[in-house]
Amino acid sequence: MGTGYLMQRLGAVILSGGASRRMKQNKAFLTFDNETFLNRIHKQLSGFEEILLSVDSTEKYVSEDIPKDIIVVQDIYHDCGALCGIFSALRVCKSDYLFVISCDMPLFEKSLADYMCSFVDGKHDAYVIVTRDGRLQPQCAIYSSAVADIMEECILAGKCKIIAPYDRIRVKYISLHNTAFSDNIVRGVNTPIEYQELLSKQTLGPISD
């Protein structure tokens, strides 16, 4: 990504507002390769002039070591998952689009963000990764700030699935098929078992598909 027109209108947000019920600890501060997940992902977002961190409660992060250029945003609504985190960030951001990445994807790389940003053409409201096996990755996506109102309407109607707004907005699906990217680049680490699997293969290169 350059620093031209696109970068002036496209920021990034790291989602870290989940309850982590299965992991039983904040996934953003799990470590891999001697770095927290949060710091690893933050480094991969270099080039975005605006970087936000979406959280369920800012109080949990007061004593944490957060990169100084990150703007911490608290969820406007509670108990409605990642959709609320994305909505809350879109509501306050200065950018026209936000690249969204979940804090539990430690193998994410900047090259994927660059690739996705190359698709932003103003003709769609969302740009969403699809893995080789056909799974949507709505927490590795780009959303227009113009869809914030639709997201809020879904939340207030109790439709809190992250894909709830998709039937009302223009979505471009970006498949990893026929690219150089492994599905592992968007692999979420959600359980202690998955975390141990990640650590056990730490010195063996990326986890295979």
C-alpha positions in Angstrom: 0.0 0.0 0.0 1.2 3.4 -0.8 0.5 6.7 1.0 -1.7 8.1 -1.8 -5.4 8.5 -2.2 -6.4 5.1 -0.9 -4.4 5.4 2.3 -6.0 8.7 3.1 -9.4 7.1 3.3 -8.7 3.6 4.6 -7.9 2.9 8.3 -7.7 -0.3 10.3 -9.3 -1.7 13.4 -8.2 -4.7 15.5 -11.2 -6.5 17.1 -10.6 -7.4 20.8 -14.0 -7.1 22.4 -14.9 -10.8 22.6 -15.6 -12.6 25.9 -13.0 -15.3 25.2 -15.2 -17.8 26.9 -13.4 -20.8 25.5 -9.8 -19.4 25.9 -10.7 -18.0 29.4 -8.2 -15.1 29.0 -7.8 -12.1 26.7 -6.5 -13.5 23.4 -5.0 -10.1 22.4 -2.3 -10.7 25.1 -1.4 -14.3 24.4 2.1 -14.6 23.1 3.6 -16.1 20.1 7.3 -15.8 19.0 7.9 -13.6 22.1 5.2 -11.1 21.1 1.6 -10.6 22.0 -1.0 -11.3 19.4 -1.9 -7.6 19.6 1.6 -6.4 18.9 2.2 -8.9 16.1 -0.9 -7.7 14.3 -0.2 -4.1 15.0 3.1 -4.4 13.3 1.4 -5.8 10.2 -0.8 -2.8 10.0 2.1 -0.4 9.3 1.0 2.1 6.6 -2.5 2.7 7.9 -2.6 6.3 9.2 -5.5 5.4 11.6 -5.4 2.3 13.7 -8.1 1.5 16.2 -8.6 -1.2 18.8 -12.2 -2.1 19.4 -12.8 -3.4 23.0 -15.8 -4.3 25.1 -14.5 -2.2 28.1 -11.6 0.3 28.1 -11.1 -0.3 31.8 -9.6 -3.7 31.0 -6.9 -2.1 29.0 -5.8 0.8 31.2 -2.8 -1.2 32.7 -1.9 -3.0 29.4 0.9 -2.1 27.1 -0.9 -0.7 24.1 1.0 0.8 21.2 0.8 4.5 21.5 -0.6 5.1 18.0 -3.6 2.9 18.6 -6.9 4.6 19.4 -8.9 2.4 21.8 -12.7 2.4 21.1 -15.2 1.0 23.5 -18.2 -0.9 22.2 -21.3 1.4 22.0 -23.6 -1.6 22.7 -22.8 -4.7 24.8 -23.2 -8.4 24.4 -23.6 -8.3 20.6 -20.3 -9.6 19.5 -18.0 -8.6 16.7 -20.7 -6.8 14.7 -20.9 -4.2 17.5 -17.1 -3.9 17.6 -17.0 -3.1 13.9 -20.0 -0.8 14.1 -18.5 1.1 17.1 -15.2 1.6 15.2 -16.9 2.7 12.0 -19.0 5.2 14.0 -16.0 7.1 15.3 -13.3 6.6 12.7 -12.1 9.3 10.4 -11.6 6.9 7.5 -14.1 6.1 4.7 -13.2 2.4 5.0 -11.8 0.3 7.8 -9.7 -2.9 7.3 -10.9 -5.2 10.1 -8.8 -7.9 11.6 -9.5 -10.0 14.7 -6.9 -10.1 17.5 -6.9 -13.9 17.5 -5.2 -14.3 14.1 -1.5 -14.2 14.9 -0.4 -15.5 11.5 -1.9 -12.6 9.7 0.5 -10.7 7.4 0.6 -7.2 6.0 0.7 -8.6 2.4 -2.9 -9.8 2.8 -4.0 -6.4 3.9 -2.3 -4.9 0.9 -3.9 -7.5 -1.4 -7.4 -6.8 0.0 -7.0 -3.0 -0.2 -6.2 -3.3 -3.9 -9.8 -4.4 -4.4 -11.4 -1.2 -2.9 -13.0 0.5 -5.7 -15.9 2.4 -4.1 -18.4 0.0 -5.8 -18.9 -2.2 -2.7 -19.6 -1.7 1.0 -17.6 -4.7 2.2 -14.7 -6.8 1.0 -14.6 -10.2 2.7 -12.0 -13.0 2.6 -13.2 -16.5 1.7 -10.8 -19.4 2.5 -10.1 -22.2 0.0 -12.7 -24.4 1.7 -15.4 -21.8 1.2 -15.5 -20.3 4.7 -16.3 -16.6 5.1 -13.9 -14.6 7.2 -16.0 -11.5 8.1 -13.4 -10.6 10.8 -10.8 -10.2 8.1 -12.5 -7.8 5.8 -12.9 -4.2 4.8 -16.1 -2.2 5.6 -17.3 1.2 4.5 -18.2 3.7 7.2 -21.4 4.2 5.1 -22.8 0.9 6.4 -22.6 1.9 10.1 -26.3 2.8 10.2 -27.4 -0.5 8.7 -25.2 -2.4 11.3 -26.8 -0.4 14.1 -30.3 -1.3 12.8 -29.4 -4.9 12.8 -28.0 -4.7 16.4 -31.1 -2.9 17.7 -33.3 -5.5 16.0 -31.4 -8.3 17.9 -29.7 -9.5 14.7 -26.2 -9.6 16.0 -24.5 -12.2 13.7 -21.6 -10.5 12.0 -23.0 -11.3 8.6 -26.5 -10.0 9.5 -26.1 -6.8 7.3 -24.8 -8.7 4.3 -28.1 -9.1 2.6 -28.5 -5.3 2.7 -25.1 -4.2 1.5 -22.9 -4.7 -1.5 -20.3 -7.4 -0.6 -17.4 -8.4 -2.7 -16.0 -11.8 -1.7 -12.2 -12.2 -2.1 -11.2 -15.9 -2.4 -7.8 -17.1 -1.3 -8.1 -19.8 -4.0 -5.4 -19.3 -6.7 -3.4 -16.9 -4.5 -0.1 -17.5 -2.7 -1.9 -17.1 0.7 -2.4 -20.0 3.0 -5.7 -20.3 4.8 -3.6 -20.2 8.0 -3.1 -16.5 7.5 -6.7 -16.0 8.8 -6.7 -18.9 11.2 -8.3 -17.9 14.5 -6.9 -19.2 17.8 -9.9 -19.6 20.0 -9.3 -22.5 22.4 -6.4 -23.6 24.7 -5.9 -26.6 22.5 -5.6 -24.4 19.3 -3.1 -22.2 21.2 -1.0 -25.1 22.2 -1.0 -26.4 18.6 0.2 -23.0 17.5 3.0 -23.0 20.0 4.1 -26.5 19.3 4.7 -25.6 15.7 6.2 -22.2 16.4 9.7 -23.3 15.2 8.4 -25.3 12.3 7.0 -22.5 10.1 3.4 -21.8 9.4 0.8 -24.3 10.3 -0.1 -26.3 7.1 -3.6 -26.2 5.6 
